[in-house]
């Protein structure tokens, strides 16, 4: 263990002793009026796999007030959700912002706070204490006094973590199908792109996950493109975002023109938000991706998937595709570039 990790462990242990000191009653209120979700993590995939909870709460208890703590950077995921009543903003990693928000939330007397975060920092514990809800519901938090309801099964997909959380506070017969967000402007832009390029059927490929070990390098991108165009008759749309659009164009073109083998490859250069990506996945016939956010979007839209996951089994258990459609998973060790293009079974999932 590194010195940094050792110091962090000591810091968390001391903070836990100072902050995690109040044991609460475990009875769920007979009438739940207000539920708060802590979602300042900013992860798109986490939003997707938990998206059903807001709908299911309102379906069974329409009068329940649903609040969500998020950052201004990830607020776009929640802003247009018709089932959420109130957003509260915090600055990520700012203890002063958490204190201010926690004291404000304390005034609303929330009945339940749901926070399935696995690793809590001292500032997170302080935030929970300041909110002072009747019930704090957590995941793998049996050794925390602040949490009076706990989900203790370490082998749950995170969709099932959220499902179990709702069941513990009285909800039942839950429909866990994801609620995939949409944006009218993005939808119109994608429709225009598809019509312009006459794309009735196509494969969507994403080359970039979160972190360098989950991103294909340039040579592997080219190799996978070569493999793809040789093994499918379908057009290929490369999913992108502003920082990567020029790179993808450079790798796919020669002197500003599509090279002959790549003329059935398309890039929607106007892609600027996750909503463009969602609409492209909504229209595709297959998604190939190392990124769990896009994989969960495809699962929610019932699309066939070829996904790339590391050998980290704990991560795979929590974040596997959870899809009802055809799915093929390729595993790698330390880096996704261990994957060979010929391993990708395009012919199986067309």
SEMI-539419 format. One record per residue (C-alpha): residue number from 1; y, z, x; residue in three letters. Coordinates in steps of 0.5 Angstrom, whole numbers, plus 500, padded with zeros to 3 digits. Layout:
BEGIN
SITE | NUM | Y | Z | X | ala
...
END
This chain:
BEGIN
SITE | 1 | 500 | 500 | 500 | unk
SITE | 2 | 507 | 498 | 503 | unk
SITE | 3 | 512 | 503 | 504 | unk
SITE | 4 | 516 | 500 | 498 | unk
SITE | 5 | 510 | 501 | 493 | unk
SITE | 6 | 509 | 508 | 496 | unk
SITE | 7 | 517 | 510 | 495 | unk
SITE | 8 | 517 | 507 | 488 | unk
SITE | 9 | 510 | 510 | 486 | unk
SITE | 10 | 514 | 517 | 488 | unk
SITE | 11 | 520 | 515 | 484 | unk
SITE | 12 | 516 | 514 | 478 | unk
SITE | 13 | 512 | 520 | 479 | unk
SITE | 14 | 518 | 524 | 480 | unk
SITE | 15 | 522 | 521 | 474 | unk
SITE | 16 | 516 | 522 | 469 | unk
SITE | 17 | 516 | 529 | 471 | unk
SITE | 18 | 523 | 530 | 469 | unk
SITE | 19 | 524 | 525 | 463 | unk
SITE | 20 | 517 | 525 | 460 | unk
SITE | 21 | 517 | 532 | 458 | unk
SITE | 22 | 517 | 533 | 450 | unk
SITE | 23 | 511 | 532 | 446 | unk
SITE | 24 | 512 | 530 | 439 | unk
SITE | 25 | 508 | 530 | 433 | unk
SITE | 26 | 503 | 524 | 431 | unk
SITE | 27 | 504 | 524 | 424 | unk
SITE | 28 | 507 | 517 | 422 | unk
SITE | 29 | 512 | 518 | 416 | unk
SITE | 30 | 510 | 517 | 409 | unk
SITE | 31 | 516 | 512 | 408 | unk
SITE | 32 | 518 | 508 | 414 | unk
SITE | 33 | 525 | 505 | 413 | unk
SITE | 34 | 527 | 503 | 420 | unk
SITE | 35 | 522 | 500 | 426 | unk
SITE | 36 | 525 | 498 | 433 | unk
SITE | 37 | 522 | 493 | 438 | unk
SITE | 38 | 524 | 494 | 445 | unk
SITE | 39 | 524 | 486 | 448 | unk
SITE | 40 | 529 | 486 | 453 | unk
SITE | 41 | 524 | 483 | 458 | unk
SITE | 42 | 526 | 476 | 456 | unk
SITE | 43 | 519 | 473 | 457 | unk
SITE | 44 | 518 | 467 | 452 | unk
SITE | 45 | 511 | 468 | 452 | unk
SITE | 46 | 511 | 475 | 450 | unk
SITE | 47 | 516 | 473 | 444 | unk
SITE | 48 | 511 | 467 | 442 | unk
SITE | 49 | 505 | 472 | 442 | unk
SITE | 50 | 508 | 477 | 438 | unk
SITE | 51 | 512 | 473 | 433 | unk
SITE | 52 | 508 | 474 | 427 | unk
SITE | 53 | 510 | 482 | 427 | unk
SITE | 54 | 517 | 481 | 424 | unk
SITE | 55 | 514 | 476 | 418 | unk
SITE | 56 | 508 | 481 | 417 | unk
SITE | 57 | 512 | 487 | 416 | unk
SITE | 58 | 517 | 484 | 411 | unk
SITE | 59 | 511 | 481 | 407 | unk
SITE | 60 | 508 | 488 | 406 | unk
SITE | 61 | 515 | 492 | 406 | unk
SITE | 62 | 521 | 488 | 405 | unk
SITE | 63 | 525 | 494 | 405 | unk
SITE | 64 | 524 | 496 | 412 | unk
SITE | 65 | 530 | 495 | 417 | unk
SITE | 66 | 527 | 491 | 423 | unk
SITE | 67 | 532 | 492 | 430 | unk
SITE | 68 | 530 | 489 | 436 | unk
SITE | 69 | 533 | 491 | 443 | unk
SITE | 70 | 534 | 485 | 447 | unk
SITE | 71 | 539 | 482 | 453 | unk
SITE | 72 | 544 | 477 | 451 | unk
SITE | 73 | 540 | 472 | 456 | unk
SITE | 74 | 534 | 472 | 451 | unk
SITE | 75 | 538 | 473 | 444 | unk
SITE | 76 | 537 | 466 | 443 | unk
SITE | 77 | 529 | 467 | 441 | unk
SITE | 78 | 531 | 472 | 436 | unk
SITE | 79 | 538 | 470 | 433 | unk
SITE | 80 | 535 | 465 | 428 | unk
SITE | 81 | 529 | 469 | 426 | unk
SITE | 82 | 530 | 471 | 418 | unk
SITE | 83 | 526 | 477 | 419 | unk
SITE | 84 | 530 | 481 | 424 | unk
SITE | 85 | 536 | 485 | 421 | unk
SITE | 86 | 539 | 487 | 427 | unk
SITE | 87 | 540 | 486 | 435 | unk
SITE | 88 | 542 | 491 | 440 | unk
SITE | 89 | 544 | 488 | 447 | unk
SITE | 90 | 543 | 491 | 453 | unk
SITE | 91 | 544 | 489 | 461 | unk
SITE | 92 | 537 | 488 | 464 | unk
SITE | 93 | 536 | 494 | 469 | unk
SITE | 94 | 543 | 497 | 468 | unk
SITE | 95 | 542 | 504 | 467 | unk
SITE | 96 | 549 | 505 | 464 | unk
SITE | 97 | 548 | 500 | 459 | unk
SITE | 98 | 541 | 503 | 457 | unk
SITE | 99 | 544 | 510 | 456 | unk
SITE | 100 | 550 | 507 | 452 | unk
SITE | 101 | 545 | 503 | 447 | unk
SITE | 102 | 540 | 509 | 447 | unk
SITE | 103 | 546 | 514 | 444 | unk
SITE | 104 | 548 | 508 | 439 | unk
SITE | 105 | 541 | 507 | 437 | unk
SITE | 106 | 540 | 515 | 436 | unk
SITE | 107 | 545 | 515 | 430 | unk
SITE | 108 | 541 | 510 | 426 | unk
SITE | 109 | 535 | 515 | 426 | unk
SITE | 110 | 529 | 510 | 427 | unk
SITE | 111 | 522 | 512 | 424 | unk
SITE | 112 | 518 | 508 | 429 | unk
SITE | 113 | 520 | 505 | 436 | unk
SITE | 114 | 514 | 500 | 439 | unk
SITE | 115 | 514 | 498 | 446 | unk
SITE | 116 | 508 | 496 | 449 | unk
SITE | 117 | 511 | 495 | 456 | unk
SITE | 118 | 505 | 496 | 461 | unk
SITE | 119 | 509 | 499 | 467 | unk
SITE | 120 | 515 | 503 | 465 | unk
SITE | 121 | 521 | 505 | 470 | unk
SITE | 122 | 525 | 511 | 469 | unk
SITE | 123 | 530 | 508 | 466 | unk
SITE | 124 | 526 | 506 | 460 | unk
SITE | 125 | 523 | 513 | 459 | unk
SITE | 126 | 530 | 515 | 459 | unk
SITE | 127 | 532 | 510 | 454 | unk
SITE | 128 | 526 | 512 | 449 | unk
SITE | 129 | 529 | 519 | 450 | unk
SITE | 130 | 536 | 517 | 448 | unk
SITE | 131 | 533 | 513 | 442 | unk
SITE | 132 | 530 | 519 | 439 | unk
SITE | 133 | 525 | 516 | 434 | unk
SITE | 134 | 520 | 520 | 430 | unk
SITE | 135 | 514 | 515 | 433 | unk
SITE | 136 | 514 | 512 | 440 | unk
SITE | 137 | 508 | 507 | 440 | unk
SITE | 138 | 506 | 505 | 446 | unk
SITE | 139 | 500 | 501 | 450 | unk
SITE | 140 | 496 | 505 | 455 | unk
SITE | 141 | 500 | 511 | 455 | unk
SITE | 142 | 496 | 516 | 453 | unk
SITE | 143 | 498 | 520 | 459 | unk
SITE | 144 | 505 | 520 | 457 | unk
SITE | 145 | 508 | 525 | 452 | unk
SITE | 146 | 514 | 521 | 450 | unk
SITE | 147 | 509 | 517 | 446 | unk
SITE | 148 | 506 | 520 | 440 | unk
SITE | 149 | 502 | 514 | 438 | unk
SITE | 150 | 498 | 510 | 443 | unk
SITE | 151 | 493 | 504 | 444 | unk
SITE | 152 | 488 | 505 | 449 | unk
SITE | 153 | 484 | 499 | 449 | unk
SITE | 154 | 485 | 495 | 456 | unk
SITE | 155 | 482 | 489 | 454 | unk
SITE | 156 | 486 | 486 | 448 | unk
SITE | 157 | 490 | 480 | 448 | unk
SITE | 158 | 497 | 482 | 447 | unk
SITE | 159 | 497 | 479 | 440 | unk
SITE | 160 | 492 | 484 | 438 | unk
SITE | 161 | 496 | 489 | 442 | unk
SITE | 162 | 502 | 488 | 437 | unk
SITE | 163 | 497 | 487 | 431 | unk
SITE | 164 | 494 | 494 | 433 | unk
SITE | 165 | 501 | 497 | 433 | unk
SITE | 166 | 502 | 495 | 426 | unk
SITE | 167 | 496 | 497 | 424 | unk
SITE | 168 | 497 | 504 | 427 | unk
SITE | 169 | 503 | 505 | 422 | unk
SITE | 170 | 500 | 503 | 416 | unk
SITE | 171 | 500 | 495 | 416 | unk
SITE | 172 | 493 | 492 | 414 | unk
SITE | 173 | 490 | 485 | 413 | unk
SITE | 174 | 495 | 482 | 418 | unk
SITE | 175 | 496 | 474 | 419 | unk
SITE | 176 | 497 | 473 | 427 | unk
SITE | 177 | 499 | 466 | 427 | unk
SITE | 178 | 505 | 465 | 431 | unk
SITE | 179 | 511 | 464 | 428 | unk
SITE | 180 | 514 | 458 | 433 | unk
SITE | 181 | 522 | 457 | 432 | unk
SITE | 182 | 525 | 451 | 431 | unk
SITE | 183 | 532 | 448 | 432 | unk
SITE | 184 | 535 | 443 | 428 | unk
SITE | 185 | 539 | 440 | 434 | unk
SITE | 186 | 533 | 440 | 439 | unk
SITE | 187 | 529 | 437 | 433 | unk
SITE | 188 | 533 | 431 | 432 | unk
SITE | 189 | 534 | 430 | 440 | unk
SITE | 190 | 527 | 429 | 441 | unk
SITE | 191 | 526 | 425 | 435 | unk
SITE | 192 | 531 | 420 | 438 | unk
SITE | 193 | 527 | 420 | 444 | unk
SITE | 194 | 520 | 419 | 441 | unk
SITE | 195 | 523 | 413 | 437 | unk
SITE | 196 | 527 | 410 | 443 | unk
SITE | 197 | 520 | 410 | 447 | unk
SITE | 198 | 515 | 408 | 441 | unk
SITE | 199 | 511 | 415 | 443 | unk
SITE | 200 | 506 | 415 | 437 | unk
SITE | 201 | 501 | 419 | 441 | unk
SITE | 202 | 502 | 422 | 448 | unk
SITE | 203 | 500 | 428 | 453 | unk
SITE | 204 | 505 | 433 | 455 | unk
SITE | 205 | 505 | 435 | 462 | unk
SITE | 206 | 508 | 441 | 465 | unk
SITE | 207 | 508 | 443 | 473 | unk
SITE | 208 | 512 | 449 | 473 | unk
SITE | 209 | 510 | 456 | 472 | unk
SITE | 210 | 513 | 463 | 473 | unk
SITE | 211 | 513 | 464 | 481 | unk
SITE | 212 | 512 | 460 | 487 | unk
SITE | 213 | 504 | 461 | 486 | unk
SITE | 214 | 504 | 458 | 479 | unk
SITE | 215 | 508 | 451 | 481 | unk
SITE | 216 | 505 | 445 | 483 | unk
SITE | 217 | 508 | 442 | 490 | unk
SITE | 218 | 510 | 435 | 490 | unk
SITE | 219 | 504 | 432 | 493 | unk
SITE | 220 | 500 | 435 | 488 | unk
SITE | 221 | 505 | 433 | 482 | unk
SITE | 222 | 504 | 426 | 485 | unk
SITE | 223 | 496 | 426 | 485 | unk
SITE | 224 | 496 | 429 | 478 | unk
SITE | 225 | 500 | 423 | 476 | unk
SITE | 226 | 496 | 418 | 479 | unk
SITE | 227 | 489 | 422 | 476 | unk
SITE | 228 | 493 | 422 | 469 | unk
SITE | 229 | 495 | 415 | 469 | unk
SITE | 230 | 488 | 412 | 471 | unk
SITE | 231 | 484 | 417 | 466 | unk
SITE | 232 | 488 | 416 | 460 | unk
SITE | 233 | 491 | 410 | 455 | unk
SITE | 234 | 496 | 415 | 452 | unk
SITE | 235 | 503 | 415 | 455 | unk
SITE | 236 | 505 | 422 | 459 | unk
SITE | 237 | 511 | 426 | 457 | unk
SITE | 238 | 513 | 430 | 463 | unk
SITE | 239 | 516 | 437 | 461 | unk
SITE | 240 | 522 | 439 | 464 | unk
SITE | 241 | 528 | 443 | 465 | unk
SITE | 242 | 535 | 442 | 468 | unk
SITE | 243 | 533 | 444 | 475 | unk
SITE | 244 | 527 | 440 | 475 | unk
SITE | 245 | 529 | 434 | 472 | unk
SITE | 246 | 531 | 430 | 478 | unk
SITE | 247 | 525 | 432 | 482 | unk
SITE | 248 | 521 | 429 | 477 | unk
SITE | 249 | 525 | 423 | 477 | unk
SITE | 250 | 524 | 422 | 484 | unk
SITE | 251 | 517 | 423 | 485 | unk
SITE | 252 | 516 | 418 | 479 | unk
SITE | 253 | 520 | 413 | 481 | unk
SITE | 254 | 521 | 408 | 487 | unk
SITE | 255 | 529 | 406 | 488 | unk
SITE | 256 | 531 | 408 | 481 | unk
SITE | 257 | 525 | 404 | 478 | unk
SITE | 258 | 519 | 406 | 475 | unk
SITE | 259 | 513 | 404 | 479 | unk
SITE | 260 | 508 | 400 | 476 | unk
SITE | 261 | 503 | 405 | 475 | unk
SITE | 262 | 508 | 410 | 472 | unk
SITE | 263 | 511 | 406 | 467 | unk
SITE | 264 | 507 | 410 | 461 | unk
SITE | 265 | 511 | 416 | 464 | unk
SITE | 266 | 517 | 419 | 460 | unk
SITE | 267 | 522 | 424 | 462 | unk
SITE | 268 | 527 | 427 | 456 | unk
SITE | 269 | 532 | 428 | 461 | unk
SITE | 270 | 536 | 431 | 455 | unk
SITE | 271 | 532 | 437 | 456 | unk
SITE | 272 | 536 | 443 | 456 | unk
SITE | 273 | 533 | 449 | 452 | unk
SITE | 274 | 526 | 451 | 450 | unk
SITE | 275 | 527 | 448 | 444 | unk
SITE | 276 | 527 | 441 | 446 | unk
SITE | 277 | 520 | 443 | 450 | unk
SITE | 278 | 518 | 446 | 443 | unk
SITE | 279 | 519 | 440 | 439 | unk
SITE | 280 | 516 | 436 | 445 | unk
SITE | 281 | 509 | 440 | 444 | unk
SITE | 282 | 510 | 440 | 437 | unk
SITE | 283 | 509 | 432 | 437 | unk
SITE | 284 | 504 | 432 | 443 | unk
SITE | 285 | 497 | 430 | 443 | unk
SITE | 286 | 495 | 435 | 449 | unk
SITE | 287 | 498 | 440 | 453 | unk
SITE | 288 | 497 | 441 | 460 | unk
SITE | 289 | 500 | 447 | 463 | unk
SITE | 290 | 500 | 453 | 468 | unk
SITE | 291 | 506 | 456 | 464 | unk
SITE | 292 | 503 | 461 | 459 | unk
SITE | 293 | 510 | 460 | 455 | unk
SITE | 294 | 508 | 453 | 454 | unk
SITE | 295 | 501 | 455 | 453 | unk
SITE | 296 | 502 | 460 | 447 | unk
SITE | 297 | 507 | 455 | 444 | unk
SITE | 298 | 501 | 450 | 444 | unk
SITE | 299 | 497 | 455 | 441 | unk
SITE | 300 | 501 | 457 | 436 | unk
SITE | 301 | 502 | 449 | 434 | unk
SITE | 302 | 494 | 448 | 434 | unk
SITE | 303 | 494 | 443 | 440 | unk
SITE | 304 | 489 | 442 | 445 | unk
SITE | 305 | 490 | 445 | 451 | unk
SITE | 306 | 488 | 444 | 459 | unk
SITE | 307 | 491 | 451 | 462 | unk
SITE | 308 | 491 | 453 | 469 | unk
SITE | 309 | 490 | 461 | 470 | unk
SITE | 310 | 489 | 465 | 477 | unk
SITE | 311 | 483 | 469 | 478 | unk
SITE | 312 | 487 | 475 | 476 | unk
SITE | 313 | 482 | 477 | 470 | unk
SITE | 314 | 487 | 483 | 467 | unk
SITE | 315 | 492 | 478 | 466 | unk
SITE | 316 | 487 | 473 | 463 | unk
SITE | 317 | 485 | 478 | 458 | unk
SITE | 318 | 492 | 479 | 456 | unk
SITE | 319 | 495 | 472 | 456 | unk
SITE | 320 | 489 | 467 | 455 | unk
SITE | 321 | 491 | 461 | 450 | unk
SITE | 322 | 488 | 465 | 444 | unk
SITE | 323 | 487 | 458 | 441 | unk
SITE | 324 | 483 | 455 | 435 | unk
SITE | 325 | 483 | 448 | 438 | unk
SITE | 326 | 480 | 445 | 444 | unk
SITE | 327 | 482 | 449 | 450 | unk
SITE | 328 | 479 | 448 | 457 | unk
SITE | 329 | 481 | 453 | 463 | unk
SITE | 330 | 482 | 452 | 470 | unk
SITE | 331 | 482 | 458 | 475 | unk
SITE | 332 | 485 | 458 | 482 | unk
SITE | 333 | 485 | 464 | 487 | unk
SITE | 334 | 492 | 465 | 490 | unk
SITE | 335 | 496 | 459 | 489 | unk
SITE | 336 | 495 | 453 | 483 | unk
SITE | 337 | 495 | 448 | 489 | unk
SITE | 338 | 488 | 450 | 490 | unk
SITE | 339 | 487 | 446 | 484 | unk
SITE | 340 | 484 | 438 | 485 | unk
SITE | 341 | 487 | 433 | 480 | unk
SITE | 342 | 480 | 430 | 479 | unk
SITE | 343 | 478 | 437 | 476 | unk
SITE | 344 | 483 | 436 | 470 | unk
SITE | 345 | 478 | 433 | 464 | unk
SITE | 346 | 483 | 429 | 461 | unk
SITE | 347 | 477 | 425 | 458 | unk
SITE | 348 | 475 | 431 | 454 | unk
SITE | 349 | 481 | 433 | 451 | unk
SITE | 350 | 484 | 427 | 448 | unk
END
